């Protein structure tokens, strides 16, 4: 197995790198707070939301947690602001606001 990310630097030889497209540990993406990339933020109107959970299924980043069969607020640490949830919501309960 290759080097871990924190072991790689400008002196690392290419021969010592881990092969690409291979997963050695599951769930490592949870440690990367990619929500900082966001240029738009989803906003939920709870009065319009019917908990159909379509937004959950369409979210490519799994940034809409569900507890006891009901959606919770957005996980903004991982949401990249793509707006797919807004497009998927048949009740117009999600709108995208510019900025973080």
C-alpha positions as CSV (number, residue, x, y, z in Angstrom):
1,X,0.0,0.0,0.0
2,X,1.3,3.5,-0.8
3,X,1.9,6.5,1.3
4,X,-0.8,8.4,3.2
5,X,-1.6,12.0,2.0
6,X,0.2,13.6,5.0
7,X,3.4,11.6,4.1
8,X,3.6,13.0,0.5
9,X,5.7,16.1,-0.2
10,X,7.8,17.7,-3.0
11,X,10.5,15.1,-2.4
12,X,8.2,12.0,-2.9
13,X,9.2,9.8,-5.9
14,X,6.3,8.9,-8.2
15,X,7.2,5.2,-7.7
16,X,6.2,5.5,-4.0
17,X,2.7,6.9,-4.6
18,X,-0.4,4.9,-4.2
19,X,-2.0,3.7,-7.4
20,X,-5.0,5.9,-8.4
21,X,-8.7,4.9,-8.4
22,X,-8.3,2.5,-5.5
23,X,-10.0,2.8,-2.2
24,X,-8.0,1.6,0.8
25,X,-10.2,3.0,3.6
26,X,-14.0,3.6,3.6
27,X,-15.7,6.9,4.5
28,X,-12.6,9.1,4.3
29,X,-14.6,11.8,2.6
30,X,-16.3,12.6,5.9
31,X,-13.0,14.2,7.1
32,X,-12.9,16.7,4.3
33,X,-15.0,19.8,4.8
34,X,-15.7,20.5,1.2
35,X,-18.6,22.9,1.9
36,X,-16.1,25.7,1.8
37,X,-16.2,25.4,-2.0
38,X,-19.8,26.4,-2.1
39,X,-20.9,29.6,-3.9
40,X,-24.6,29.1,-3.3
41,X,-26.3,27.7,-0.1
42,X,-29.5,25.7,-0.1
43,X,-32.3,27.0,2.2
44,X,-35.2,24.9,3.3
45,X,-38.7,26.3,3.8
46,X,-40.1,23.8,6.4
47,X,-43.6,25.1,5.8
48,X,-43.5,23.8,2.2
49,X,-41.5,20.6,2.8
50,X,-43.6,17.4,2.8
51,X,-40.7,15.1,3.7
52,X,-40.9,13.2,0.4
53,X,-37.1,12.8,0.7
54,X,-36.5,13.2,-3.1
55,X,-33.9,15.7,-2.3
56,X,-32.0,13.2,-0.2
57,X,-31.9,10.6,-3.0
58,X,-30.7,13.2,-5.5
59,X,-28.0,14.9,-3.4
60,X,-24.6,13.8,-4.8
61,X,-22.8,14.6,-1.6
62,X,-25.2,12.9,0.9
63,X,-25.5,16.4,2.5
64,X,-29.2,16.0,3.6
65,X,-29.3,13.8,6.7
66,X,-32.4,11.8,7.6
67,X,-33.5,10.9,11.2
68,X,-36.6,8.9,12.1
69,X,-37.8,9.1,8.5
70,X,-37.6,12.9,8.3
71,X,-35.1,15.0,6.6
72,X,-33.0,17.3,8.8
73,X,-31.2,20.6,7.9
74,X,-28.4,20.5,5.3
75,X,-24.9,19.3,6.2
76,X,-23.2,22.5,5.1
77,X,-19.8,21.1,6.0
78,X,-20.1,18.9,2.9
79,X,-22.7,20.5,0.7
80,X,-21.1,22.0,-2.4
81,X,-24.1,24.1,-3.4
82,X,-24.8,22.4,-6.7
83,X,-28.6,23.1,-6.5
84,X,-29.7,19.6,-7.5
85,X,-31.8,19.4,-4.4
86,X,-33.7,22.5,-5.5
87,X,-34.3,21.1,-8.9
88,X,-35.5,17.8,-7.4
89,X,-38.0,19.2,-4.9
90,X,-41.5,19.0,-6.3
91,X,-42.8,21.4,-3.6
92,X,-40.4,24.2,-4.2
93,X,-39.3,23.9,-0.5
94,X,-35.6,24.4,-1.3
95,X,-34.1,27.6,-2.8
96,X,-30.5,28.5,-3.4
97,X,-29.1,31.6,-1.8
98,X,-25.9,33.1,-3.2
99,X,-22.9,32.9,-0.9
100,X,-22.0,30.7,2.0
